[in-house]
Amino acid sequence: MLRLGLPAKSAWRDFSSAAGLGVTALGLGLVTSFGQKAQRSQVSCEDEPELASLVRRLPCGLRVLDQIDWWDAAREFSTAGKLRALLQLGGATFYDAEGYFVKTPMVALVAIGGLPICSDASLHLRLGDVKVPVALENIRAALRSQMGMTAMFSYLNRRGHDPEEMWKVVAKLGHFSVGHTAHLSFVLVGHSCAVENEFNSQRDVVHLGRLTVARTRSQKDPPLVVQRPELLPVFKDIRKQVQAAILSKVADREKMESKDISIGDWQEALYVGWPAAKAHVAVLTGSLRNLQKLVTSIDDDGKETEYRALLWQIAVACHLLLPDMFEDPSVKFKWRPPPHLLPPEVE
């Protein structure tokens, strides 16, 4: 889990553990990032309320986020303001300049197969301190070859195909179990705690490196997700009341006769008082095959609209990366996400 209530060095170690390599990965062991590290001297979101998103869009439309730069930029902020900074820098949009009411979430690719990738003008693999240029089409070819090689020894390879040809045979027959050999990682930014529970229930399908729900100072004063603009006044009122009640009790641990409760336990007991609409960040990682399974819930009317809209963004990204494995969601699925829950470029 991400724990944002720790000192900077400890927080980085804990974040690295949650994300796998300190960055997330897309299928072969590669990570995605765009260059230009954000240099911040401000430590409060109030000092600079509108932070520019670090999410970048490749020419094909695929969104990527340099997780290293993202985290480095947010580390400059106080613990209580770090969550809002991560949300703003991670591409979530807001109704307000201060970043307390989330309007739309963002999904961005952060890694391929466990290796970081970065970009200044073109895409690179980040291999330690070395950045190796790579074309997106080469990444596609590598993913296809890996999946093709997985099927090399089956009865389907009667003609001694090379890996790319073997992939075409497998894809034509729809034998996508070979997709378990390649992984993608996405960062989810600005979804509600309520909907994150749905992703938690998919732990047998995908891995979720998520923000600790209530034990750290980063949950002291969180933003809220407002799915409908008509409800913004209601959520402003809710937030004002809950904030006043919770913040008035933060220091009460020092006044208690019994001092056997830890700071973490006190914060957890107190901060669960925030509503399930509080905004979160998470890193979702799954094999290509399991991501195929995950996004089938887009057409499930029993799932939350917010959840299905996040799946839609994942499905769009997978289609842009591997269209021969992931069909265009606007063709494959009947359901359509409400425009107000999607970043403008995805609508």
Disulfide bonds with the S-S distance in Angstrom:
none
